[in-house]
């Protein structure tokens, strides 16, 4: 059986058109974009061209875009950079209990540096309440950080409403949009956001490169020193192949967004319909919000079948999925996202994340449902 990859929320295959751009770049360009000779100017043109392309498709000015090494660095740069630039105004940060570790762990580090962080709760679908955000605001609040869409359950948060609330109070607002790009229309100039983080490898681009939108006028102290690249906001020689590949990936993702959405929703519905017919709706639980969700992420629990056991059996069937958990030192650690949603223990312990993307077909999804049925029957017979 051909392997079936259903872990696109973790990383996506590079699009052939992106790979072609990068291949040509690796062969033809090798100058340093900071050099003043012909080779350097040629390299600088490539970096600036990639920046212009991304800014055009995401609706911001080119000078509001900074290339980073990925989503994690982008989140770190936004949180550390914004707070370092506003220390005199206060040391209170608001975020949620379901953020990616790139935000969560950064907030924990800021707490060690004397900041007070409020971790807002979410409801059982992973949705944060606007009223909770409003109630958490203080005179010394300097930053709010809320993800656009959750990477584990796909719930889409009320970003525009939170952004307007922050703007009314003069509070900086950061959004982790790593999972949202390519699935949700994003026009940065129209959003009440000061910083927004992105990553190329979630949209069929290369690993190892991301970006941070910094609204013109938003304060930011650089975290990486050693050069004047990125207008002094992020030192380091730019990767020509990666920047060009990222730009191509953004172009394809934005231009093809309606089709991507439709196909992802179709695959999601096929999987749910097949599970209904094969194991019965009463034998599984969908985790996440039914109205506000990314169609490409479907988090499902199969009560009675432990997550690690299900993943192992799926892998033996050559099906790559993920969990709402992280395996650390051989022990299964329950997802902080699912815990924050206060789900029942049998749901927490049996969550599987299926995330679709480039190359997945209806036939593959039907086969996955068939294998899930077979695995569950086998596990129950053993019990």
ABEGO torsion letter per residue (X at the ends): XBBBBAAAAABBBBBAAAAAAAAAAAAABABBAABABAAAAAAAAAAAAAAAAAAAAAGBBAAABBBBAEAAAAAAAAAAAAAAAAAAAEABBBBBAABBAAAAAAAAAAAAAGBBBBBBBBBAAGBBBAAAAAAABBAABABBBBBABBAAAGBBBBAAAAAAAAAAAGBBBBBBAAAABGABBBBAAABBBABBBBBAAAAGBBBGBBBBBBBBGBBBBBABBGBABGGGABBEBBBAAAAAAAAAAAAAAAAAAAAAAAAAAAAAAAAAAAAAAAAEAAABBBBEBAABBBAABBBBBBBGBBAAAAAAAAAAAGBBBBBABBBBGGBBBBBAAAAAAGBBAAAAAABBBBBBBBGBBAAAAAAAAAAAAAAAAAAAAAX
